[in-house]
Amino acid sequence: MTMQADRNLTTDEPGTSPARSALDRSVARLRALQHPEGWWKGELETNVTIEAEDLLVRQFLGIRTDRETEWTARWIRSKQRGDGSWATFHGGPADLSTTVEAYLALRLAGDRPEDAHLVRARDVVRALGGLEQSRVFTRIWLALFGLWPWDRLPAVPVEQVLLPAWVPLSVHDFACWARQTIVPIAVLCALRPHAALGFDITELYAAEPAPTRPSRGSGAGSAPYRRLTMERGRALLGQVLDVGLRVFERHHPGSLRSRALRRAEAWIIERQEADGSWGGIQPPWVYSLMALRTLGRPLDDPVMQLGLGGWSRFTVEEPTPDGPVRRIEACQSPVWDTALALVALGDAGLRHDDPAVARAVDWVLREEITTRGDWAVRRPHLAAGGWAFEFDNDLYPDVDDTAEVVLGLDRVGAGGTAPAVRGTDWVLGMQCRDGGWAAFDAENTSTLPLALPFCDFGAVTDPPSADVTAHVVELLGLTGRAASPAARAGRDWLLRAQEPDGSWFGRWGANHVYGTGAALPALVAVGVEPQEPAVRRGAAWLEQVQNVDGGWGEDLRSYRDPSQRGRGTSTASQTAWALLGLLAAEESGSDAVRRGVQWLVEHQQPDGGWDEPHYTGTGFPGDFYINYHLYRLVFPVSALARYVRSLS
């Protein structure tokens, strides 16, 4: 059901137009979703590997219960498609490793190999190459339960944790999310535990177990991922590195291994967050729990208890017609969601004296991070400041969240606070030498990690990206620093990063619509005139890829297939991103903008929000995607508000 609006959006008075009415309803909906403490948090939906691995880690630790298993298995079954597969995003292609892990979890839940749904899944796995072609992370899970030989996994020496940060392939050559995952995995690979399942899954082999497949790289799409993926020499380098690491694994000094294991255990414990998580994200969390248990820590150890107890906050349980289900959030985004909500409400004209805004501002200010984390390895003299993505992630603030928080505070008239100033200073200190900004670290651009056969899933480094750089550049422009050297360098970085077709790559959102919708407002904010070629080319690309129905959408396949750029089912969030870009380019009177606003008005739900089953967030380009449930609301609020303001 949609709210139909057939009146002309551009000739009605702004106060009474369908766009104004839609804006009012969406603002009311956003207000209603605010938590009493002041924050917003939409569910962060991913794919069923998160639920499957939850059951597996509980089996490994010996804490799996019938209730958890039944409810989680029901959720996993509900996401299986008609062909028997599971995908990594709504409407996506069958994914081999996701299907393998879902199959394994359902076998653990008691489903039989001859059950029709598992027969279909088995056929998909075999058709896609069998267990032999699954990703390395999937085969690590298999090895933990004796279903894959440890010797047939790429080498991951735990001694990496002893290397100084300046040595190639130290843990600091990896992105923060990767290093936190690799260290506990290295412990597991060194100790090679074997937990019991009580069954095997030989039916999923396409042939006899084969050596690990060659690395296909980290991510896909365009700069920098496309260039790195296409380097032929990297595969050879990866093979050489793996051979060397395997030789080391066979002949390492025992005393060095013992020292490395002790250091790895301490390293893991030092990075546990106050809520029990590691980095506030699922991968390092589950591997750290298993590594610490393998190192001998009992389940009643305080570190283990904190880690296990914190998982409940990330667990979603709800009734369905088929029975209750249980699913897991791979991460949570309250700071990010609250910052975006502040920007949206500020766009809609609310200020810090509004009670809802005041509560949000107070909560955000309390979330400022003033402790030093791994980012200080590359920036040892930079004062702490900034914000993270999650409730509790004090060791890993990030540039994108910090920029968006300061933008939100500024948008509602609360930008002059000391935390906002400290956050801006921290962001400036995190600028990379080339003028761009990455998410979590500075100068995290080594290509060696990308060559390792181990790294066949997900981005493992953190180079500057167009969307993060754009958010910082926009912040500098809107807070009076447009003429600063940092802003000029960021502007020049964005101009160099523009694709030949006029778009920008989206690292953390899908994909070129996201990147372009971020870059255009940023460039205009630092003084690039809307009539200049870069802005005109970006706006023309957005108009070119607009759907016939007036909306915008970009399928996540565009990360691997450039022909899919800007193509996909229209969604509320992506339509809003395109509108934000076009409005910054002073296209408010264009037919493209009118039709885009009309799409938002016509597709608004009675409650003031929008329906959006499609995934428009990106964890790892080409590999892991996210449906941020609040994106479908906060971005349309901003787009509608800026459109209505442009009319007046």
C-alpha positions in Angstrom: 0.0 0.0 0.0 1.4 3.4 -0.9 0.3 7.0 -0.4 -0.7 8.3 -3.8 0.0 11.9 -4.7 -0.8 13.1 -8.2 -0.6 16.8 -7.6 2.2 18.8 -9.2 5.0 18.9 -6.7 6.7 22.0 -8.0 3.7 24.4 -8.2 2.0 23.8 -4.8 3.0 26.0 -1.9 5.8 24.2 0.1 3.7 24.3 3.3 0.8 22.3 1.7 2.5 20.3 -1.1 2.6 16.5 -1.1 6.3 16.7 -0.6 5.8 18.8 2.5 3.1 16.4 3.8 5.3 13.5 3.2 8.1 15.2 5.0 5.9 15.9 8.0 4.8 12.3 8.2 8.4 11.0 7.9 9.6 13.4 10.6 6.8 12.2 12.9 7.9 8.6 12.2 11.5 9.3 13.0 10.5 11.0 16.2 8.5 8.0 17.2 11.4 5.6 16.7 13.7 7.5 19.1 14.8 5.6 22.2 14.0 7.4 25.5 17.7 7.8 26.2 18.0 9.9 23.0 19.5 7.5 20.4 18.1 5.8 17.3 19.1 2.3 16.1 17.6 0.5 13.2 18.2 -3.2 12.9 21.3 -4.2 10.9 20.3 -7.1 8.7 22.9 -9.2 7.0 22.9 -12.9 5.9 22.4 -16.3 7.5 26.1 -17.0 8.0 25.9 -14.9 11.1 23.2 -17.2 12.6 24.9 -20.3 11.3 28.2 -19.4 12.9 26.4 -18.5 16.2 25.1 -22.1 16.4 28.6 -23.4 15.5 30.4 -21.3 18.1 28.0 -22.5 20.7 28.6 -26.1 19.7 32.3 -25.5 19.9 32.0 -24.0 23.4 29.5 -26.6 24.6 26.8 -24.1 25.4 24.3 -24.6 22.6 20.7 -25.1 23.8 17.7 -26.7 22.1 15.7 -23.4 22.3 18.4 -21.4 20.6 19.0 -24.1 18.0 15.3 -24.5 17.1 14.5 -20.8 16.9 17.7 -20.0 14.9 17.2 -22.9 12.5 13.7 -21.7 11.8 15.1 -18.3 10.8 17.8 -19.9 8.6 15.1 -22.1 6.8 12.9 -19.1 6.2 15.7 -17.4 4.2 16.3 -20.3 1.9 15.3 -19.6 -1.7 13.3 -21.9 -4.0 16.4 -23.2 -5.8 17.8 -24.4 -2.4 20.4 -21.7 -2.0 21.1 -18.9 0.3 22.4 -15.5 -0.9 24.4 -12.7 0.7 21.7 -10.0 -0.1 18.1 -9.8 -1.0 17.6 -11.0 -4.5 21.2 -11.8 -4.9 22.7 -14.9 -6.7 23.3 -18.2 -4.9 26.3 -18.0 -2.7 28.3 -21.2 -2.2 29.8 -20.5 1.2 26.7 -19.0 2.7 24.8 -22.1 1.5 27.4 -24.5 3.0 27.3 -22.8 6.4 23.5 -22.7 6.4 23.4 -26.4 5.5 25.9 -27.2 8.3 23.9 -25.3 10.9 20.7 -27.1 9.9 22.4 -30.4 10.1 23.5 -29.4 13.6 19.8 -28.6 14.3 18.8 -32.1 13.4 17.7 -31.7 9.8 18.4 -34.8 7.7 20.4 -34.9 4.5 17.5 -36.6 2.8 15.1 -33.7 3.7 13.9 -32.0 0.6 15.2 -28.6 1.5 18.7 -30.0 2.2 18.7 -32.1 -0.9 18.1 -28.9 -2.9 20.9 -27.1 -0.9 23.3 -30.0 -1.5 22.7 -29.8 -5.3 23.4 -26.1 -5.3 26.7 -26.6 -3.3 27.8 -29.3 -5.7 26.9 -27.3 -8.8 28.9 -24.4 -7.5 32.0 -26.5 -6.9 31.4 -28.2 -3.6 33.2 -27.7 -0.3 36.5 -27.5 -2.2 35.6 -24.1 -3.7 34.1 -22.5 -0.5 36.0 -19.6 1.0 38.8 -19.9 3.5 36.7 -18.7 6.4 34.1 -21.4 5.7 36.8 -24.1 5.6 38.2 -22.8 8.9 34.8 -23.5 10.4 34.8 -27.0 8.9 38.4 -27.6 10.2 37.2 -26.7 13.7 34.9 -29.7 13.6 37.1 -32.1 11.8 35.4 -31.7 8.5 38.4 -30.2 6.6 42.1 -30.9 7.1 44.0 -28.1 8.8 46.9 -28.7 6.5 44.8 -27.8 3.5 44.2 -24.2 4.8 46.5 -21.3 4.0 49.1 -20.6 6.6 48.3 -18.0 9.3 51.3 -17.9 11.6 50.5 -16.5 15.1 54.0 -15.0 15.2 52.6 -12.1 13.1 51.4 -10.6 16.4 55.1 -10.2 17.4 56.1 -8.1 14.4 56.6 -4.4 14.9 54.1 -2.2 13.0 56.7 -1.1 10.4 57.4 -4.7 9.3 55.5 -5.9 6.3 52.6 -8.2 7.1 52.5 -7.1 10.7 48.9 -7.1 12.1 48.9 -3.3 11.5 49.1 -3.8 7.8 45.6 -5.1 8.0 42.4 -3.1 8.6 41.2 -2.9 12.1 38.3 -5.4 11.5 40.7 -7.8 9.8 43.5 -7.6 12.4 41.1 -8.3 15.2 39.9 -11.4 13.3 43.3 -12.7 12.1 44.9 -12.8 15.5 42.4 -15.2 17.1 42.2 -17.2 13.9 46.0 -17.5 14.0 45.7 -19.0 17.5 43.2 -21.5 16.3 45.4 -22.5 13.3 48.4 -22.9 15.6 46.6 -25.1 18.2 44.2 -26.9 15.7 41.3 -27.8 18.0 38.7 -30.3 17.0 35.2 -30.2 18.4 32.7 -32.9 17.8 29.6 -32.7 15.7 28.5 -36.3 15.5 28.1 -36.3 11.7 30.0 -35.5 8.5 29.0 -33.6 5.4 30.8 -35.6 2.7 27.7 -35.3 0.6 28.8 -31.7 -0.1 32.0 -32.6 -1.8 32.0 -32.2 -5.6 35.1 -34.5 -5.7 37.9 -35.5 -3.4 39.1 -32.7 -1.1 41.3 -30.4 -3.2 44.0 -27.8 -2.2 42.7 -24.4 -1.4 41.6 -22.3 -4.3 43.7 -19.3 -5.5 42.9 -16.0 -3.8 40.5 -13.9 -5.8 41.4 -10.7 -4.0 39.7 -8.5 -1.5 36.6 -6.7 -2.7 35.7 -5.6 -6.2 34.4 -2.6 -8.1 36.6 0.4 -8.7 39.4 2.3 -7.1 41.2 0.8 -5.4 39.6 -2.6 -5.4 39.2 -3.2 -9.1 42.8 -2.3 -9.9 44.1 -4.6 -7.1 41.9 -7.5 -8.2 43.2 -7.3 -11.8 46.9 -7.5 -10.9 48.0 -10.8 -12.3 51.2 -10.8 -10.4 49.5 -10.7 -7.1 48.4 -14.4 -7.4 52.0 -15.5 -7.9 53.1 -13.3 -5.0 50.4 -14.9 -2.9 51.6 -18.4 -3.7 55.2 -17.5 -2.9 54.2 -15.9 0.4 52.0 -18.9 1.3 54.8 -21.4 0.6 57.2 -19.4 2.8 54.6 -19.2 5.6 54.0 -22.9 5.4 57.7 -23.6 5.6 57.8 -21.4 8.7 54.8 -23.3 10.2 56.7 -26.6 9.9 60.0 -25.4 11.3 59.1 -22.6 13.7 61.0 -22.5 17.0 58.9 -23.9 19.8 59.9 -21.1 22.2 58.9 -18.5 19.6 55.5 -20.1 19.1 54.9 -20.2 22.9 55.8 -16.5 23.2 53.6 -15.6 20.3 50.6 -17.5 21.8 51.1 -15.7 25.1 51.2 -12.4 23.3 48.2 -13.2 21.2 46.2 -14.0 24.2 47.1 -10.8 25.9 46.5 -8.9 22.6 43.0 -10.3 22.4 42.1 -9.5 26.0 43.4 -6.0 25.8 41.0 -5.3 22.9 37.8 -6.6 24.5 35.2 -3.8 24.8 33.1 -2.9 27.8 30.1 -4.7 26.4 32.2 -7.9 26.0 32.6 -7.6 22.2 35.7 -7.2 20.1 35.3 -4.2 17.9 31.5 -4.4 18.3 31.4 -6.8 15.3 30.7 -10.5 15.0 33.8 -12.0 13.3 36.5 -11.1 15.9 34.0 -11.7 18.7 33.3 -15.4 17.9 36.9 -16.2 16.9 38.2 -14.5 20.1 35.9 -16.6 22.3 37.0 -19.8 20.6 40.7 -18.9 20.7 40.6 -18.0 24.4 38.8 -21.2 25.1 41.3 -23.2 23.2 44.1 -21.5 25.1 42.6 -22.9 28.2 40.3 -20.2 29.6 37.3 -21.8 31.3 33.8 -20.6 30.5 33.4 -19.0 33.9 36.5 -16.8 33.3 35.5 -13.2 33.6 36.7 -12.4 30.0 34.6 -15.3 28.7 31.6 -14.4 30.8 31.7 -10.8 29.6 32.0 -12.0 26.0 29.2 -14.5 26.2 26.9 -12.2 28.1 27.3 -9.3 25.7 26.0 -11.3 22.8 22.4 -11.0 24.1 22.2 -7.4 23.1 22.9 -8.4 19.5 20.2 -11.1 19.5 16.7 -10.4 18.0 13.9 -12.8 18.9 10.4 -12.4 17.5 7.2 -14.4 16.7 6.3 -15.4 13.2 3.3 -17.4 11.8 5.6 -20.5 11.6 6.9 -20.1 15.2 9.4 -17.9 17.0 12.7 -17.1 15.3 16.1 -15.9 16.5 18.6 -14.0 14.5 21.8 -12.1 15.2 22.9 -8.6 14.3 26.5 -8.8 13.0 27.0 -5.3 14.3 24.9 -2.4 15.7 24.8 1.2 14.5 23.4 3.5 17.2 25.9 6.3 16.8 25.8 6.3 13.0 22.0 6.1 13.0 21.7 8.9 15.6 24.1 11.1 13.7 22.1 10.6 10.5 18.9 11.3 12.4 20.3 14.6 13.6 21.3 15.6 10.1 17.8 14.7 8.9 16.0 16.5 11.6 18.3 19.5 11.2 17.5 19.5 7.5 13.8 19.5 8.4 14.3 22.7 10.5 14.6 21.3 14.0 17.1 22.8 16.3 18.8 21.8 19.6 16.1 23.3 21.7 13.6 20.7 20.4 13.2 18.1 23.2 13.9 15.1 20.9 17.0 16.8 19.4 18.2 17.9 22.8 18.1 14.3 24.0 20.0 13.1 21.0 22.6 15.7 21.3 23.2 14.9 25.0 23.5 11.2 24.2 25.9 11.7 21.3 28.1 14.0 23.4 28.3 11.4 26.1 29.5 8.8 23.5 32.6 10.8 22.6 35.8 8.6 22.7 38.8 10.1 24.4 41.0 7.0 24.7 43.7 5.9 22.3 43.4 2.8 20.2 45.2 1.1 17.3 44.7 4.2 15.2 47.5 5.8 17.2 50.1 3.4 15.9 50.1 5.5 12.6 49.3 8.8 14.4 51.2 8.6 17.7 51.0 12.3 18.4 47.4 12.9 17.5 45.1 13.8 20.4 42.2 11.4 20.9 38.6 12.4 20.0 35.8 11.2 17.8 33.0 8.7 17.7 32.6 5.0 16.9 29.7 3.2 15.1 28.5 1.1 18.1 27.4 1.5 21.7 30.7 0.2 23.0 33.7 0.4 20.8 36.1 2.8 22.6 39.2 1.4 20.9 38.1 2.0 17.3 36.5 5.4 16.6 36.1 6.0 12.9 36.4 8.9 10.6 33.0 8.5 8.9 31.0 8.4 12.2 32.9 11.3 13.6 32.4 13.4 10.5 28.7 12.6 10.5 28.3 13.3 14.2 29.9 16.7 13.9 27.7 17.4 10.8 24.6 16.4 12.7 25.6 18.6 15.7 26.3 21.5 13.4 23.0 21.0 11.5 20.9 21.4 14.7 23.0 24.3 16.0 25.1 22.4 18.5 28.3 22.3 16.6 30.5 24.5 18.8 30.8 22.1 21.6 34.3 21.0 22.8 33.6 17.4 21.7 32.8 18.5 18.2 36.0 20.6 18.0 38.0 17.6 19.3 36.3 15.3 16.8 37.1 17.6 13.9 40.7 17.9 15.0 41.0 14.2 15.2 39.5 13.7 11.7 42.0 16.3 10.3 44.8 14.3 11.9 43.6 11.1 10.3 43.9 12.5 6.7 46.1 10.3 4.5 49.1 11.6 2.6 47.2 11.5 -0.7 44.6 13.9 0.7 41.8 11.3 1.2 40.3 9.8 4.3 39.8 6.1 5.2 37.4 4.8 7.7 39.5 3.6 10.7 43.2 4.0 10.1 45.6 6.3 8.2 48.0 5.0 5.6 46.5 1.5 5.8 47.2 0.8 2.1 49.7 -2.1 1.9 49.0 -4.5 -1.0 50.8 -7.4 0.6 47.8 -8.6 2.7 45.7 -8.7 -0.4 48.0 -11.2 -2.0 47.7 -13.8 0.8 45.6 -16.8 -0.1 44.0 -16.6 3.3 42.4 -13.2 2.4 39.9 -14.5 -0.1 36.9 -12.9 1.6 36.2 -9.3 2.4 38.3 -6.1 2.3 41.3 -6.6 4.5 42.9 -3.1 4.2 41.4 0.4 4.7 42.5 2.8 2.0 40.8 6.2 1.5 37.4 6.1 -0.1 35.3 8.6 -1.9 32.3 8.4 0.4 34.3 8.8 3.6 36.4 11.6 2.1 33.3 13.3 0.9 31.7 13.3 4.3 34.8 14.9 5.8 35.1 17.5 3.0 31.5 18.4 3.5 32.1 18.8 7.2 35.0 21.1 6.6 33.1 23.1 4.1 30.0 23.6 6.3 32.0 24.4 9.4 34.0 27.3 8.0 37.2 25.4 6.9 36.6 25.2 3.2 39.8 27.2 2.5 42.0 25.0 4.8 44.8 23.0 3.2 43.1 19.8 4.4 39.8 20.7 2.7 41.6 21.6 -0.6 43.6 18.4 -0.5 40.3 16.4 0.1 38.6 18.3 -2.7 41.4 17.5 -5.1 41.3 13.8 -4.0 37.6 13.7 -4.8 38.1 15.3 -8.2 40.8 12.7 -9.1 38.6 9.9 -7.8 35.7 10.7 -10.2 35.1 7.8 -12.6 35.2 8.4 -16.3 31.4 8.1 -16.4 31.0 10.9 -13.9 30.2 8.9 -10.9 32.1 8.1 -7.7 32.6 4.6 -6.1 30.7 3.9 -2.9 32.8 1.9 -0.4 30.4 1.8 2.5 27.1 2.1 0.6 25.7 0.7 -2.6 27.4 1.8 -4.7 28.0 4.6 -7.3 24.7 6.2 -6.4 25.9 6.4 -2.8 29.4 7.6 -3.7 28.0 10.3 -6.1 25.3 11.3 -3.7 28.0 12.0 -1.1 30.6 13.6 -3.4 28.4 16.3 -5.0 27.3 18.0 -1.8 30.9 17.8 -0.5 32.4 19.5 -3.6 29.8 22.2 -3.5 30.3 22.8 0.2 34.0 23.6 -0.4 33.3 26.1 -3.2 33.2 24.0 -6.3 30.5 25.8 -8.4 27.5 23.7 -9.5 28.3 24.8 -13.1 31.8 23.3 -13.0 32.5 20.2 -15.1 32.9 17.7 -12.3 29.6 18.6 -10.7 27.8 18.6 -14.1 29.2 15.2 -15.0 28.2 13.8 -11.7 24.6 15.2 -12.0 24.4 14.0 -15.5 25.3 10.5 -14.5 22.6 10.5 -11.8 20.0 11.6 -14.3 21.2 9.1 -16.8 20.7 6.1 -14.4 17.3 7.2 -13.1 14.7 4.5 -13.4 11.6 4.8 -15.5 9.5 4.9 -12.3 11.3 8.0 -11.2 13.4 6.4 -8.4 17.0 5.2 -8.2 18.4 1.8 -7.3 21.7 0.0 -7.7 22.0 -3.7 -7.3 25.0 -4.9 -5.3 26.2 -6.9 -8.3 27.7 -3.6 -9.5 30.7 -4.2 -7.2 31.7 -7.0 -9.5 30.1 -6.0 -12.8 30.6 -2.4 -13.9 27.7 -2.8 -16.3 25.4 -2.8 -13.3 26.4 0.6 -12.0 23.3 2.6 -11.2 21.0 -0.2 -12.2 18.6 -1.9 -9.9 15.1 -1.7 -8.3 14.3 1.7 -7.0 14.7 2.0 -3.2 13.9 4.9 -0.8 17.5 5.3 0.4 19.1 5.3 -3.0 16.5 7.6 -4.4 17.2 9.9 -1.5 21.0 9.7 -2.2 20.5 10.7 -5.8 18.3 13.6 -4.9 20.8 14.9 -2.3 23.4 14.9 -5.1 21.1 16.6 -7.6 19.9 19.2 -5.1 23.5 20.1 -4.3 24.1 20.6 -8.0 21.2 23.1 -8.1 18.9 20.8 -10.0 15.8 21.3 -7.8 13.7 22.4 -10.8 14.7 19.6 -13.0 12.4 16.9 -14.2 14.7 14.2 -12.6 14.3 15.8 -9.2 10.6 16.2 -9.5 10.1 12.6 -10.5 12.4 11.4 -7.8 10.5 13.3 -5.1 7.3 12.0 -6.6 8.6 8.5 -6.2 9.2 9.1 -2.5 5.8 10.6 -2.0 4.0 7.8 -3.8 5.9 5.0 -2.1 5.6 6.3 1.4 3.9 3.9 3.8 0.9 5.0 6.0 3.2 5.1 9.1 5.5 7.7 7.4 8.3 5.3 6.5 9.2 3.4 3.4 9.5 -0.4 2.7 13.0 -1.5 1.7 13.9 -5.2 1.5 16.9 -4.5 -0.7 20.3 -4.2 0.9 21.9 -0.8 0.3 24.8 -0.9 2.8 28.2 -2.4 2.2 30.4 -4.2 4.7 32.9 -5.7 2.2 32.5 -4.7 -1.5 31.7 -7.8 -3.4 31.3 -10.1 -0.4 29.2 -8.8 2.6 26.2 -6.5 2.5 23.9 -4.8 5.0 20.3 -3.7 5.1 20.3 -0.7 7.5 16.7 -0.5 8.5 16.9 3.2 9.3 18.4 4.2 6.0 14.9 4.0 4.4 13.8 6.8 6.7 16.6 9.2 7.6 17.9 9.8 4.0 14.4 10.4 2.6 13.8 12.9 5.4 16.9 14.8 4.4 16.1 14.7 0.7 12.5 15.8 1.1 13.5 18.6 3.5 16.2 20.0 1.2 13.8 19.8 -1.7 11.0 21.7 0.2 13.6 24.2 1.3 14.8 24.7 -2.2 11.2 25.6 -3.3 11.0 28.4 -0.8 
